[in-house]
Amino acid sequence: MSMMGELKFFLGIRINELKYGVYVHQSKYTKELLKKFKLDECKEMNTPMHPTCTLTKEDT
Amino acid sequence: MIGSPLYLTASRPDILFSVCLCARFQSNPRESHLTTFTRIFRYLKGTINLGLLYKKSLDYKFVGLCDDDYADDRIERKSISGNCQFLGENLISWASKRQSIIALSTTKAKYISPSSCCTRLLWMKHQLKDY
């Protein structure tokens, strides 16, 4: 580690060292994903899934 | 489309359940699943900067939390259990898993999820013994 300095970015995971601890996040990866699937212009949602959502094997 | 958010669960336990549910249908995806898939991305868009915070502390108390949903899987009628483990106040491990056997009652489902949670805790305890 000492040769390369402080660890900041590794495999898409960003590591921020703060005064009181370490903050680990993947915001760059998330942004890239949204761009990849062309969803960076979409409307935001408050929850990742609808409570009554049921996925089925066949099309309904 | 689901493989990539699967990697994101490394720092986002909040999307773990929905991503795992979608991943089960990945081998045979249908057009009707697409709305559910894109909803995860729409949620991600609003919460891009979320991550995990590991605070400095000398608190080394293990806490394990678990929950389950009886017969939540509509196709195979299996229950789904979830658990997470804290070391002090920092989240170190989490899981959301469909139980491998069919529980006949809610009690049985409730027994399975703490057992998997305890298994993980015991393993971690064993690992930490070396330090």
N, CA and C atoms of all chains as a GROMACS GRO file, in nm:
protein
  573
    1MET      N    1   0.081  -0.121   0.000
    1MET     CA    2   0.000   0.000   0.000
    1MET      C    3   0.085   0.126   0.000
    2SER      N    4   0.195   0.124   0.076
    2SER     CA    5   0.272   0.248   0.091
    2SER      C    6   0.332   0.293  -0.042
    3MET      N    7   0.356   0.197  -0.131
    3MET     CA    8   0.415   0.232  -0.260
    3MET      C    9   0.317   0.307  -0.349
    4MET      N   10   0.189   0.270  -0.339
    4MET     CA   11   0.089   0.327  -0.428
    4MET      C   12   0.008   0.438  -0.361
    5GLY      N   13   0.036   0.466  -0.240
    5GLY     CA   14  -0.039   0.570  -0.168
    5GLY      C   15  -0.168   0.515  -0.111
    6GLU      N   16  -0.254   0.607  -0.072
    6GLU     CA   17  -0.379   0.568  -0.010
    6GLU      C   18  -0.474   0.504  -0.110
    7LEU      N   19  -0.549   0.404  -0.064
    7LEU     CA   20  -0.645   0.338  -0.152
    7LEU      C   21  -0.768   0.427  -0.168
    8LYS      N   22  -0.797   0.462  -0.296
    8LYS     CA   23  -0.911   0.552  -0.318
    8LYS      C   24  -1.015   0.491  -0.410
    9PHE      N   25  -0.969   0.419  -0.510
    9PHE     CA   26  -1.062   0.366  -0.608
    9PHE      C   27  -1.019   0.225  -0.646
   10PHE      N   28  -1.108   0.128  -0.630
   10PHE     CA   29  -1.069  -0.009  -0.656
   10PHE      C   30  -1.188  -0.087  -0.710
   11LEU      N   31  -1.175  -0.143  -0.830
   11LEU     CA   32  -1.280  -0.225  -0.893
   11LEU      C   33  -1.417  -0.156  -0.893
   12GLY      N   34  -1.417  -0.029  -0.922
   12GLY     CA   35  -1.544   0.045  -0.928
   12GLY      C   36  -1.596   0.089  -0.794
   13ILE      N   37  -1.524   0.053  -0.689
   13ILE     CA   38  -1.566   0.092  -0.555
   13ILE      C   39  -1.481   0.210  -0.509
   14ARG      N   40  -1.549   0.314  -0.470
   14ARG     CA   41  -1.478   0.435  -0.427
   14ARG      C   42  -1.467   0.434  -0.275
   15ILE      N   43  -1.349   0.459  -0.225
   15ILE     CA   44  -1.329   0.457  -0.080
   15ILE      C   45  -1.286   0.597  -0.034
   16ASN      N   46  -1.372   0.659   0.044
   16ASN     CA   47  -1.342   0.792   0.097
   16ASN      C   48  -1.305   0.782   0.244
   17GLU      N   49  -1.191   0.833   0.278
   17GLU     CA   50  -1.153   0.831   0.419
   17GLU      C   51  -1.193   0.962   0.484
   18LEU      N   52  -1.275   0.951   0.584
   18LEU     CA   53  -1.323   1.070   0.655
   18LEU      C   54  -1.258   1.075   0.792
   19LYS      N   55  -1.290   1.184   0.863
   19LYS     CA   56  -1.232   1.201   0.995
   19LYS      C   57  -1.275   1.090   1.092
   20TYR      N   58  -1.402   1.052   1.081
   20TYR     CA   59  -1.458   0.958   1.177
   20TYR      C   60  -1.475   0.817   1.122
   21GLY      N   61  -1.424   0.791   1.004
   21GLY     CA   62  -1.438   0.656   0.952
   21GLY      C   63  -1.414   0.648   0.803
   22VAL      N   64  -1.464   0.542   0.741
   22VAL     CA   65  -1.443   0.518   0.599
   22VAL      C   66  -1.579   0.509   0.530
   23TYR      N   67  -1.594   0.578   0.417
   23TYR     CA   68  -1.719   0.572   0.342
   23TYR      C   69  -1.695   0.498   0.210
   24VAL      N   70  -1.770   0.390   0.190
   24VAL     CA   71  -1.752   0.307   0.071
   24VAL      C   72  -1.874   0.321  -0.018
   25HIS      N   73  -1.855   0.361  -0.142
   25HIS     CA   74  -1.971   0.372  -0.232
   25HIS      C   75  -1.932   0.345  -0.376
   26GLN      N   76  -2.033   0.324  -0.460
   26GLN     CA   77  -2.009   0.289  -0.600
   26GLN      C   78  -2.081   0.386  -0.694
   27SER      N   79  -2.077   0.514  -0.659
   27SER     CA   80  -2.158   0.608  -0.737
   27SER      C   81  -2.111   0.619  -0.882
   28LYS      N   82  -1.982   0.604  -0.904
   28LYS     CA   83  -1.932   0.612  -1.042
   28LYS      C   84  -1.985   0.495  -1.124
   29TYR      N   85  -1.983   0.378  -1.064
   29TYR     CA   86  -2.032   0.258  -1.130
   29TYR      C   87  -2.181   0.271  -1.160
   30THR      N   88  -2.256   0.326  -1.064
   30THR     CA   89  -2.400   0.345  -1.084
   30THR      C   90  -2.426   0.440  -1.201
   31LYS      N   91  -2.350   0.548  -1.206
   31LYS     CA   92  -2.367   0.644  -1.316
   31LYS      C   93  -2.337   0.580  -1.450
   32GLU      N   94  -2.232   0.499  -1.453
   32GLU     CA   95  -2.196   0.431  -1.577
   32GLU      C   96  -2.306   0.334  -1.621
   33LEU      N   97  -2.366   0.265  -1.523
   33LEU     CA   98  -2.474   0.171  -1.552
   33LEU      C   99  -2.592   0.243  -1.615
   34LEU      N  100  -2.631   0.353  -1.554
   34LEU     CA  101  -2.746   0.429  -1.603
   34LEU      C  102  -2.721   0.478  -1.745
   35LYS      N  103  -2.597   0.517  -1.772
   35LYS     CA  104  -2.563   0.563  -1.906
   35LYS      C  105  -2.566   0.447  -2.005
   36LYS      N  106  -2.518   0.332  -1.960
   36LYS     CA  107  -2.510   0.214  -2.045
   36LYS      C  108  -2.648   0.170  -2.092
   37PHE      N  109  -2.744   0.173  -2.002
   37PHE     CA  110  -2.879   0.130  -2.037
   37PHE      C  111  -2.968   0.247  -2.078
   38LYS      N  112  -2.905   0.362  -2.100
   38LYS     CA  113  -2.975   0.484  -2.145
   38LYS      C  114  -3.091   0.519  -2.053
   39LEU      N  115  -3.069   0.506  -1.924
   39LEU     CA  116  -3.174   0.538  -1.828
   39LEU      C  117  -3.136   0.661  -1.745
   40ASP      N  118  -3.033   0.734  -1.791
   40ASP     CA  119  -2.988   0.848  -1.710
   40ASP      C  120  -3.083   0.968  -1.720
   41GLU      N  121  -3.182   0.959  -1.809
   41GLU     CA  122  -3.278   1.069  -1.820
   41GLU      C  123  -3.412   1.034  -1.757
   42CYS      N  124  -3.421   0.916  -1.698
   42CYS     CA  125  -3.551   0.868  -1.652
   42CYS      C  126  -3.594   0.934  -1.521
   43LYS      N  127  -3.721   0.912  -1.487
   43LYS     CA  128  -3.775   0.968  -1.363
   43LYS      C  129  -3.729   0.884  -1.244
   44GLU      N  130  -3.706   0.951  -1.134
   44GLU     CA  131  -3.658   0.878  -1.017
   44GLU      C  132  -3.772   0.810  -0.942
   45MET      N  133  -3.737   0.704  -0.872
   45MET     CA  134  -3.836   0.631  -0.793
   45MET      C  135  -3.790   0.626  -0.648
   46ASN      N  136  -3.885   0.617  -0.557
   46ASN     CA  137  -3.849   0.613  -0.415
   46ASN      C  138  -3.818   0.473  -0.366
   47THR      N  139  -3.870   0.372  -0.434
   47THR     CA  140  -3.847   0.233  -0.390
   47THR      C  141  -3.798   0.150  -0.509
   48PRO      N  142  -3.720   0.048  -0.484
   48PRO     CA  143  -3.670  -0.033  -0.595
   48PRO      C  144  -3.773  -0.130  -0.652
   49MET      N  145  -3.883  -0.150  -0.580
   49MET     CA  146  -3.979  -0.249  -0.629
   49MET      C  147  -4.118  -0.219  -0.575
   50HIS      N  148  -4.219  -0.257  -0.653
   50HIS     CA  149  -4.356  -0.237  -0.608
   50HIS      C  150  -4.391  -0.348  -0.509
   51PRO      N  151  -4.464  -0.315  -0.399
   51PRO     CA  152  -4.492  -0.417  -0.296
   51PRO      C  153  -4.569  -0.538  -0.349
   52THR      N  154  -4.656  -0.517  -0.447
   52THR     CA  155  -4.736  -0.631  -0.494
   52THR      C  156  -4.682  -0.691  -0.623
   53CYS      N  157  -4.559  -0.655  -0.656
   53CYS     CA  158  -4.503  -0.703  -0.782
   53CYS      C  159  -4.478  -0.854  -0.780
   54THR      N  160  -4.528  -0.923  -0.879
   54THR     CA  161  -4.501  -1.067  -0.889
   54THR      C  162  -4.448  -1.098  -1.028
   55LEU      N  163  -4.335  -1.162  -1.031
   55LEU     CA  164  -4.278  -1.201  -1.159
   55LEU      C  165  -4.321  -1.345  -1.190
   56THR      N  166  -4.357  -1.369  -1.312
   56THR     CA  167  -4.397  -1.505  -1.349
   56THR      C  168  -4.307  -1.559  -1.458
   57LYS      N  169  -4.310  -1.690  -1.474
   57LYS     CA  170  -4.221  -1.750  -1.573
   57LYS      C  171  -4.265  -1.716  -1.716
   58GLU      N  172  -4.396  -1.709  -1.735
   58GLU     CA  173  -4.448  -1.679  -1.869
   58GLU      C  174  -4.496  -1.535  -1.873
   59ASP      N  175  -4.512  -1.485  -1.993
   59ASP     CA  176  -4.567  -1.351  -2.009
   59ASP      C  177  -4.712  -1.348  -1.966
   60THR      N  178  -4.751  -1.241  -1.899
   60THR     CA  179  -4.891  -1.231  -1.858
   60THR      C  180  -4.964  -1.132  -1.946
   61MET      N  181  -2.867  -0.723  -1.813
   61MET     CA  182  -2.919  -0.603  -1.747
   61MET      C  183  -2.925  -0.620  -1.595
   62ILE      N  184  -2.939  -0.744  -1.550
   62ILE     CA  185  -2.946  -0.768  -1.407
   62ILE      C  186  -2.808  -0.803  -1.352
   63GLY      N  187  -2.722  -0.855  -1.440
   63GLY     CA  188  -2.588  -0.891  -1.395
   63GLY      C  189  -2.511  -0.771  -1.341
   64SER      N  190  -2.531  -0.656  -1.405
   64SER     CA  191  -2.454  -0.539  -1.361
   64SER      C  192  -2.499  -0.481  -1.227
   65PRO      N  193  -2.629  -0.467  -1.196
   65PRO     CA  194  -2.663  -0.423  -1.060
   65PRO      C  195  -2.630  -0.526  -0.954
   66LEU      N  196  -2.609  -0.650  -0.997
   66LEU     CA  197  -2.572  -0.754  -0.901
   66LEU      C  198  -2.437  -0.719  -0.836
   67TYR      N  199  -2.349  -0.660  -0.915
   67TYR     CA  200  -2.221  -0.618  -0.859
   67TYR      C  201  -2.238  -0.500  -0.764
   68LEU      N  202  -2.341  -0.422  -0.792
   68LEU     CA  203  -2.367  -0.303  -0.709
   68LEU      C  204  -2.410  -0.341  -0.568
   69THR      N  205  -2.461  -0.461  -0.550
   69THR     CA  206  -2.505  -0.501  -0.416
   69THR      C  207  -2.386  -0.514  -0.320
   70ALA      N  208  -2.264  -0.503  -0.373
   70ALA     CA  209  -2.146  -0.507  -0.286
   70ALA      C  210  -2.144  -0.390  -0.188
   71SER      N  211  -2.208  -0.279  -0.228
   71SER     CA  212  -2.212  -0.166  -0.134
   71SER      C  213  -2.355  -0.117  -0.111
   72ARG      N  214  -2.453  -0.189  -0.165
   72ARG     CA  215  -2.591  -0.144  -0.152
   72ARG      C  216  -2.682  -0.258  -0.108
   73PRO      N  217  -2.696  -0.279   0.022
   73PRO     CA  218  -2.785  -0.387   0.067
   73PRO      C  219  -2.933  -0.358   0.038
   74ASP      N  220  -2.967  -0.231   0.012
   74ASP     CA  221  -3.108  -0.197  -0.006
   74ASP      C  222  -3.168  -0.254  -0.133
   75ILE      N  223  -3.086  -0.273  -0.238
   75ILE     CA  224  -3.141  -0.327  -0.361
   75ILE      C  225  -3.120  -0.477  -0.372
   76LEU      N  226  -3.064  -0.536  -0.268
   76LEU     CA  227  -3.027  -0.678  -0.276
   76LEU      C  228  -3.147  -0.767  -0.307
   77PHE      N  229  -3.257  -0.746  -0.235
   77PHE     CA  230  -3.372  -0.834  -0.254
   77PHE      C  231  -3.428  -0.826  -0.396
   78SER      N  232  -3.451  -0.702  -0.442
   78SER     CA  233  -3.512  -0.689  -0.574
   78SER      C  234  -3.421  -0.738  -0.686
   79VAL      N  235  -3.291  -0.714  -0.672
   79VAL     CA  236  -3.198  -0.762  -0.774
   79VAL      C  237  -3.194  -0.914  -0.776
   80CYS      N  238  -3.194  -0.975  -0.657
   80CYS     CA  239  -3.189  -1.120  -0.650
   80CYS      C  240  -3.316  -1.183  -0.707
   81LEU      N  241  -3.429  -1.118  -0.682
   81LEU     CA  242  -3.555  -1.169  -0.736
   81LEU      C  243  -3.553  -1.166  -0.888
   82CYS      N  244  -3.504  -1.056  -0.943
   82CYS     CA  245  -3.496  -1.045  -1.089
   82CYS      C  246  -3.395  -1.142  -1.146
   83ALA      N  247  -3.288  -1.166  -1.070
   83ALA     CA  248  -3.182  -1.255  -1.120
   83ALA      C  249  -3.234  -1.398  -1.140
   84ARG      N  250  -3.337  -1.434  -1.065
   84ARG     CA  251  -3.393  -1.569  -1.080
   84ARG      C  252  -3.458  -1.588  -1.215
   85PHE      N  253  -3.499  -1.478  -1.277
   85PHE     CA  254  -3.566  -1.487  -1.407
   85PHE      C  255  -3.474  -1.454  -1.522
   86GLN      N  256  -3.346  -1.442  -1.490
   86GLN     CA  257  -3.253  -1.398  -1.592
   86GLN      C  258  -3.231  -1.502  -1.702
   87SER      N  259  -3.243  -1.628  -1.667
   87SER     CA  260  -3.219  -1.732  -1.767
   87SER      C  261  -3.328  -1.734  -1.873
   88ASN      N  262  -3.447  -1.685  -1.837
   88ASN     CA  263  -3.558  -1.687  -1.931
   88ASN      C  264  -3.635  -1.555  -1.920
   89PRO      N  265  -3.572  -1.444  -1.961
   89PRO     CA  266  -3.637  -1.315  -1.938
   89PRO      C  267  -3.754  -1.291  -2.033
   90ARG      N  268  -3.857  -1.227  -1.983
   90ARG     CA  269  -3.975  -1.193  -2.064
   90ARG      C  270  -3.988  -1.042  -2.071
   91GLU      N  271  -4.065  -1.000  -2.169
   91GLU     CA  272  -4.081  -0.856  -2.184
   91GLU      C  273  -4.155  -0.795  -2.066
   92SER      N  274  -4.241  -0.872  -2.003
   92SER     CA  275  -4.318  -0.818  -1.891
   92SER      C  276  -4.231  -0.796  -1.767
   93HIS      N  277  -4.111  -0.855  -1.766
   93HIS     CA  278  -4.022  -0.836  -1.651
   93HIS      C  279  -3.948  -0.702  -1.660
   94LEU      N  280  -3.949  -0.646  -1.780
   94LEU     CA  281  -3.865  -0.528  -1.804
   94LEU      C  282  -3.902  -0.410  -1.715
   95THR      N  283  -4.032  -0.393  -1.688
   95THR     CA  284  -4.074  -0.281  -1.602
   95THR      C  285  -4.015  -0.295  -1.463
   96THR      N  286  -4.014  -0.418  -1.413
   96THR     CA  287  -3.957  -0.442  -1.279
   96THR      C  288  -3.808  -0.416  -1.281
   97PHE      N  289  -3.742  -0.458  -1.389
   97PHE     CA  290  -3.597  -0.439  -1.399
   97PHE      C  291  -3.563  -0.290  -1.402
   98THR      N  292  -3.635  -0.216  -1.489
   98THR     CA  293  -3.601  -0.074  -1.504
   98THR      C  294  -3.635   0.004  -1.377
   99ARG      N  295  -3.731  -0.046  -1.301
   99ARG     CA  296  -3.767   0.024  -1.177
   99ARG      C  297  -3.647   0.028  -1.082
  100ILE      N  298  -3.568  -0.079  -1.079
  100ILE     CA  299  -3.448  -0.080  -0.995
  100ILE      C  300  -3.353   0.032  -1.037
  101PHE      N  301  -3.338   0.047  -1.169
  101PHE     CA  302  -3.249   0.152  -1.218
  101PHE      C  303  -3.303   0.290  -1.186
  102ARG      N  304  -3.437   0.303  -1.193
  102ARG     CA  305  -3.496   0.434  -1.162
  102ARG      C  306  -3.476   0.467  -1.014
  103TYR      N  307  -3.480   0.364  -0.932
  103TYR     CA  308  -3.452   0.386  -0.789
  103TYR      C  309  -3.306   0.425  -0.770
  104LEU      N  310  -3.218   0.356  -0.843
  104LEU     CA  311  -3.074   0.386  -0.833
  104LEU      C  312  -3.044   0.529  -0.874
  105LYS      N  313  -3.118   0.576  -0.973
  105LYS     CA  314  -3.093   0.713  -1.021
  105LYS      C  315  -3.115   0.814  -0.909
  106GLY      N  316  -3.217   0.792  -0.828
  106GLY     CA  317  -3.244   0.885  -0.719
  106GLY      C  318  -3.152   0.870  -0.600
  107THR      N  319  -3.082   0.756  -0.595
  107THR     CA  320  -2.999   0.730  -0.476
  107THR      C  321  -2.856   0.693  -0.516
  108ILE      N  322  -2.800   0.771  -0.609
  108ILE     CA  323  -2.668   0.737  -0.663
  108ILE      C  324  -2.560   0.737  -0.555
  109ASN      N  325  -2.568   0.832  -0.463
  109ASN     CA  326  -2.457   0.850  -0.369
  109ASN      C  327  -2.464   0.765  -0.243
  110LEU      N  328  -2.560   0.674  -0.237
  110LEU     CA  329  -2.567   0.591  -0.116
  110LEU      C  330  -2.452   0.492  -0.112
  111GLY      N  331  -2.407   0.465   0.009
  111GLY     CA  332  -2.298   0.370   0.026
  111GLY      C  333  -2.294   0.323   0.170
  112LEU      N  334  -2.182   0.266   0.207
  112LEU     CA  335  -2.169   0.218   0.344
  112LEU      C  336  -2.069   0.303   0.420
  113LEU      N  337  -2.104   0.332   0.543
  113LEU     CA  338  -2.013   0.411   0.627
  113LEU      C  339  -1.961   0.323   0.740
  114TYR      N  340  -1.829   0.315   0.746
  114TYR     CA  341  -1.767   0.237   0.854
  114TYR      C  342  -1.705   0.334   0.954
  115LYS      N  343  -1.766   0.342   1.070
  115LYS     CA  344  -1.719   0.439   1.169
  115LYS      C  345  -1.605   0.380   1.251
  116LYS      N  346  -1.519   0.469   1.295
  116LYS     CA  347  -1.412   0.426   1.386
  116LYS      C  348  -1.472   0.403   1.523
  117SER      N  349  -1.446   0.288   1.579
  117SER     CA  350  -1.494   0.265   1.716
  117SER      C  351  -1.423   0.144   1.775
  118LEU      N  352  -1.429   0.135   1.904
  118LEU     CA  353  -1.368   0.020   1.971
  118LEU      C  354  -1.476  -0.079   2.016
  119ASP      N  355  -1.594  -0.062   1.959
  119ASP     CA  356  -1.708  -0.147   1.995
  119ASP      C  357  -1.704  -0.272   1.907
  120TYR      N  358  -1.677  -0.385   1.967
  120TYR     CA  359  -1.666  -0.508   1.887
  120TYR      C  360  -1.777  -0.607   1.920
  121LYS      N  361  -1.898  -0.554   1.935
  121LYS     CA  362  -2.009  -0.642   1.968
  121LYS      C  363  -2.074  -0.690   1.838
  122PHE      N  364  -2.098  -0.820   1.830
  122PHE     CA  365  -2.163  -0.876   1.712
  122PHE      C  366  -2.314  -0.869   1.727
  123VAL      N  367  -2.380  -0.821   1.624
  123VAL     CA  368  -2.526  -0.823   1.625
  123VAL      C  369  -2.573  -0.883   1.493
  124GLY      N  370  -2.662  -0.978   1.500
  124GLY     CA  371  -2.718  -1.038   1.380
  124GLY      C  372  -2.867  -1.015   1.376
  125LEU      N  373  -2.918  -0.970   1.262
  125LEU     CA  374  -3.061  -0.949   1.249
  125LEU      C  375  -3.112  -1.036   1.135
  126CYS      N  376  -3.231  -1.093   1.154
  126CYS     CA  377  -3.282  -1.175   1.045
  126CYS      C  378  -3.434  -1.162   1.034
  127ASP      N  379  -3.484  -1.190   0.917
  127ASP     CA  380  -3.627  -1.187   0.893
  127ASP      C  381  -3.660  -1.287   0.783
  128ASP      N  382  -3.787  -1.320   0.771
  128ASP     CA  383  -3.825  -1.410   0.664
  128ASP      C  384  -3.966  -1.379   0.618
  129ASP      N  385  -3.997  -1.424   0.500
  129ASP     CA  386  -4.131  -1.406   0.446
  129ASP      C  387  -4.181  -1.543   0.403
  130TYR      N  388  -4.283  -1.589   0.471
  130TYR     CA  389  -4.333  -1.725   0.449
  130TYR      C  390  -4.398  -1.737   0.311
  131ALA      N  391  -4.355  -1.836   0.234
  131ALA     CA  392  -4.408  -1.867   0.101
  131ALA      C  393  -4.414  -1.744   0.011
  132ASP      N  394  -4.309  -1.664   0.014
  132ASP     CA  395  -4.309  -1.542  -0.065
  132ASP      C  396  -4.285  -1.571  -0.213
  133ASP      N  397  -4.212  -1.676  -0.240
  133ASP     CA  398  -4.186  -1.714  -0.378
  133ASP      C  399  -4.313  -1.778  -0.435
  134ARG      N  400  -4.378  -1.705  -0.530
  134ARG     CA  401  -4.509  -1.750  -0.579
  134ARG      C  402  -4.502  -1.877  -0.662
  135ILE      N  403  -4.389  -1.905  -0.719
  135ILE     CA  404  -4.380  -2.018  -0.810
  135ILE      C  405  -4.354  -2.149  -0.736
  136GLU      N  406  -4.255  -2.147  -0.647
  136GLU     CA  407  -4.220  -2.272  -0.579
  136GLU      C  408  -4.269  -2.277  -0.435
  137ARG      N  409  -4.336  -2.173  -0.393
  137ARG     CA  410  -4.390  -2.163  -0.257
  137ARG      C  411  -4.282  -2.177  -0.150
  138LYS      N  412  -4.166  -2.133  -0.181
  138LYS     CA  413  -4.059  -2.134  -0.081
  138LYS      C  414  -4.057  -2.001  -0.008
  139SER      N  415  -4.001  -2.003   0.111
  139SER     CA  416  -3.992  -1.879   0.187
  139SER      C  417  -3.861  -1.808   0.154
  140ILE      N  418  -3.860  -1.678   0.181
  140ILE     CA  419  -3.739  -1.601   0.155
  140ILE      C  420  -3.689  -1.544   0.286
  141SER      N  421  -3.563  -1.565   0.314
  141SER     CA  422  -3.510  -1.511   0.439
  141SER      C  423  -3.401  -1.409   0.408
  142GLY      N  424  -3.388  -1.315   0.498
  142GLY     CA  425  -3.284  -1.214   0.483
  142GLY      C  426  -3.216  -1.195   0.616
  143ASN      N  427  -3.088  -1.167   0.613
  143ASN     CA  428  -3.020  -1.139   0.739
  143ASN      C  429  -2.904  -1.044   0.718
  144CYS      N  430  -2.868  -0.977   0.826
  144CYS     CA  431  -2.753  -0.888   0.819
  144CYS      C  432  -2.678  -0.893   0.951
  145GLN      N  433  -2.549  -0.869   0.944
  145GLN     CA  434  -2.465  -0.877   1.063
  145GLN      C  435  -2.390  -0.746   1.084
  146PHE      N  436  -2.392  -0.701   1.206
  146PHE     CA  437  -2.321  -0.578   1.241
  146PHE      C  438  -2.205  -0.609   1.334
  147LEU      N  439  -2.095  -0.540   1.313
  147LEU     CA  440  -1.984  -0.545   1.408
  147LEU      C  441  -1.976  -0.407   1.471
  148GLY      N  442  -2.014  -0.397   1.595
  148GLY     CA  443  -2.029  -0.265   1.656
  148GLY      C  444  -2.149  -0.198   1.592
  149GLU      N  445  -2.127  -0.083   1.526
  149GLU     CA  446  -2.239  -0.021   1.455
  149GLU      C  447  -2.218  -0.023   1.304
  150ASN      N  448  -2.122  -0.103   1.260
  150ASN     CA  449  -2.095  -0.109   1.116
  150ASN      C  450  -2.150  -0.237   1.055
  151LEU      N  451  -2.216  -0.218   0.942
  151LEU     CA  452  -2.270  -0.333   0.870
  151LEU      C  453  -2.156  -0.405   0.798
  152ILE      N  454  -2.139  -0.533   0.827
  152ILE     CA  455  -2.029  -0.602   0.759
  152ILE      C  456  -2.076  -0.712   0.666
  153SER      N  457  -2.197  -0.762   0.686
  153SER     CA  458  -2.240  -0.871   0.599
  153SER      C  459  -2.391  -0.871   0.586
  154TRP      N  460  -2.441  -0.907   0.470
  154TRP     CA  461  -2.586  -0.911   0.452
  154TRP      C  462  -2.620  -1.016   0.347
  155ALA      N  463  -2.741  -1.068   0.353
  155ALA     CA  464  -2.782  -1.171   0.258
  155ALA      C  465  -2.933  -1.170   0.242
  156SER      N  466  -2.978  -1.207   0.124
  156SER     CA  467  -3.120  -1.228   0.099
  156SER      C  468  -3.129  -1.357   0.019
  157LYS      N  469  -3.197  -1.456   0.073
  157LYS     CA  470  -3.189  -1.586   0.010
  157LYS      C  471  -3.322  -1.658   0.013
  158ARG      N  472  -3.353  -1.725  -0.096
  158ARG     CA  473  -3.470  -1.810  -0.095
  158ARG      C  474  -3.432  -1.938  -0.023
  159GLN      N  475  -3.515  -1.977   0.073
  159GLN     CA  476  -3.481  -2.096   0.152
  159GLN      C  477  -3.482  -2.221   0.064
  160SER      N  478  -3.390  -2.311   0.093
  160SER     CA  479  -3.373  -2.425   0.003
  160SER      C  480  -3.481  -2.530   0.021
  161ILE      N  481  -3.551  -2.530   0.135
  161ILE     CA  482  -3.659  -2.627   0.151
  161ILE      C  483  -3.792  -2.556   0.170
  162ILE      N  484  -3.898  -2.626   0.142
  162ILE     CA  485  -4.031  -2.567   0.155
  162ILE      C  486  -4.076  -2.579   0.301
  163ALA      N  487  -4.099  -2.465   0.364
  163ALA     CA  488  -4.144  -2.466   0.503
  163ALA      C  489  -4.296  -2.485   0.505
  164LEU      N  490  -4.342  -2.573   0.592
  164LEU     CA  491  -4.486  -2.600   0.596
  164LEU      C  492  -4.560  -2.500   0.682
  165SER      N  493  -4.490  -2.434   0.772
  165SER     CA  494  -4.557  -2.334   0.855
  165SER      C  495  -4.468  -2.213   0.872
  166THR      N  496  -4.526  -2.105   0.919
  166THR     CA  497  -4.447  -1.983   0.941
  166THR      C  498  -4.340  -2.006   1.047
  167THR      N  499  -4.375  -2.092   1.146
  167THR     CA  500  -4.278  -2.121   1.252
  167THR      C  501  -4.153  -2.185   1.194
  168LYS      N  502  -4.174  -2.279   1.103
  168LYS     CA  503  -4.061  -2.348   1.044
  168LYS      C  504  -3.974  -2.250   0.964
  169ALA      N  505  -4.042  -2.164   0.888
  169ALA     CA  506  -3.968  -2.063   0.813
  169ALA      C  507  -3.891  -1.973   0.908
  170LYS      N  508  -3.951  -1.943   1.021
  170LYS     CA  509  -3.886  -1.856   1.119
  170LYS      C  510  -3.767  -1.925   1.185
  171TYR      N  511  -3.766  -2.056   1.186
  171TYR     CA  512  -3.651  -2.128   1.242
  171TYR      C  513  -3.534  -2.130   1.145
  172ILE      N  514  -3.568  -2.137   1.016
  172ILE     CA  515  -3.462  -2.151   0.916
  172ILE      C  516  -3.379  -2.022   0.906
  173SER      N  517  -3.446  -1.907   0.906
  173SER     CA  518  -3.370  -1.783   0.886
  173SER      C  519  -3.273  -1.751   1.002
  174PRO      N  520  -3.312  -1.766   1.130
  174PRO     CA  521  -3.210  -1.741   1.233
  174PRO      C  522  -3.095  -1.840   1.228
  175SER      N  523  -3.125  -1.963   1.184
  175SER     CA  524  -3.017  -2.061   1.180
  175SER      C  525  -2.910  -2.021   1.080
  176SER      N  526  -2.955  -1.969   0.962
  176SER     CA  527  -2.853  -1.925   0.865
  176SER      C  528  -2.781  -1.801   0.915
  177CYS      N  529  -2.854  -1.718   0.989
  177CYS     CA  530  -2.792  -1.598   1.046
  177CYS      C  531  -2.686  -1.635   1.149
  178CYS      N  532  -2.720  -1.733   1.233
  178CYS     CA  533  -2.626  -1.776   1.337
  178CYS      C  534  -2.504  -1.844   1.278
  179THR      N  535  -2.528  -1.918   1.169
  179THR     CA  536  -2.415  -1.983   1.102
  179THR      C  537  -2.310  -1.881   1.061
  180ARG      N  538  -2.360  -1.772   1.002
  180ARG     CA  539  -2.269  -1.667   0.959
  180ARG      C  540  -2.198  -1.602   1.078
  181LEU      N  541  -2.276  -1.577   1.184
  181LEU     CA  542  -2.217  -1.513   1.302
  181LEU      C  543  -2.108  -1.600   1.363
  182LEU      N  544  -2.135  -1.729   1.371
  182LEU     CA  545  -2.037  -1.820   1.430
  182LEU      C  546  -1.910  -1.823   1.349
  183TRP      N  547  -1.928  -1.822   1.216
  183TRP     CA  548  -1.811  -1.823   1.129
  183TRP      C  549  -1.727  -1.697   1.150
  184MET      N  550  -1.796  -1.583   1.157
  184MET     CA  551  -1.724  -1.457   1.176
  184MET      C  552  -1.654  -1.453   1.311
  185LYS      N  553  -1.723  -1.506   1.410
  185LYS     CA  554  -1.664  -1.509   1.544
  185LYS      C  555  -1.535  -1.591   1.543
  186HIS      N  556  -1.544  -1.702   1.472
  186HIS     CA  557  -1.427  -1.790   1.459
  186HIS      C  558  -1.313  -1.719   1.390
  187GLN      N  559  -1.345  -1.644   1.283
  187GLN     CA  560  -1.242  -1.572   1.209
  187GLN      C  561  -1.178  -1.464   1.294
  188LEU      N  562  -1.261  -1.396   1.374
  188LEU     CA  563  -1.209  -1.285   1.453
  188LEU      C  564  -1.125  -1.331   1.572
  189LYS      N  565  -1.136  -1.456   1.605
  189LYS     CA  566  -1.060  -1.507   1.718
  189LYS      C  567  -0.910  -1.493   1.698
  190ASP      N  568  -0.871  -1.494   1.570
  190ASP     CA  569  -0.728  -1.484   1.541
  190ASP      C  570  -0.672  -1.344   1.570
  191TYR      N  571  -0.762  -1.243   1.581
  191TYR     CA  572  -0.713  -1.106   1.598
  191TYR      C  573  -0.707  -1.066   1.745
   0.00000   0.00000   0.00000
